[in-house]
Amino acid sequence: MILRLFAAALLIYAFGFLGFAVSLPKPLSGQQTDAVIVLTGGPGRIARGLEVVEEGLAKEMFVSGVDPEVRPAEFAAEFDVSRRTMECCVKLGYLAVDTRSNAGEAAQWLQENEFSSVRLVTTDWHMARASSEFAETLPASTTVVEDAVASHPRLATLFLEYNKLLAAAISQGLPG
């Protein structure tokens, strides 16, 4: 009986992982939001956020999880952001150290700026967990659309992220 339960749990886990790995989200095109939130940590994320702002699909961009030693001028130089765009449209957040704190930092910024819709930009393999953390943190009245940056993750990356997603789901399900 215990062996059957273990086998069933293992099968559910394996099919869950397979579903996760083959259904990575895609980039979003054309949808307008008040703001764009970019989570640091992967190639192409900041470039995608800047593209969204430059196309007029969002008024402002908030970059969450920036290293505290990075100054706005250094950020602008690294990502070829004009002074005008930095001043009007790009805000850097220095408080977040993980996905959960990204959501908290972004929620505070969204509330301070009274934005009600946001485009979440992160890598495709990270989107499920990031979206889950944001849904848990942001008010229900905030519309979040997912804009995944396409990647070619290694199997180990997918495996680790799937386990982090399961851990986040379990922690969110526990009474606080």
Salt bridges, closest charged atoms under 4 A:
ASP34 OD1 - LYS59 NZ 3.78
GLU51 OE2 - ARG48 NH1 2.74
GLU87 OE2 - ARG83 NE 3.12
GLU133 OE1 - ARG100 NE 3.15
ASP147 OD2 - ARG48 NH2 2.84
ASP147 OD2 - ARG119 NH1 2.84
GLU161 OE2 - ARG129 NE 2.70
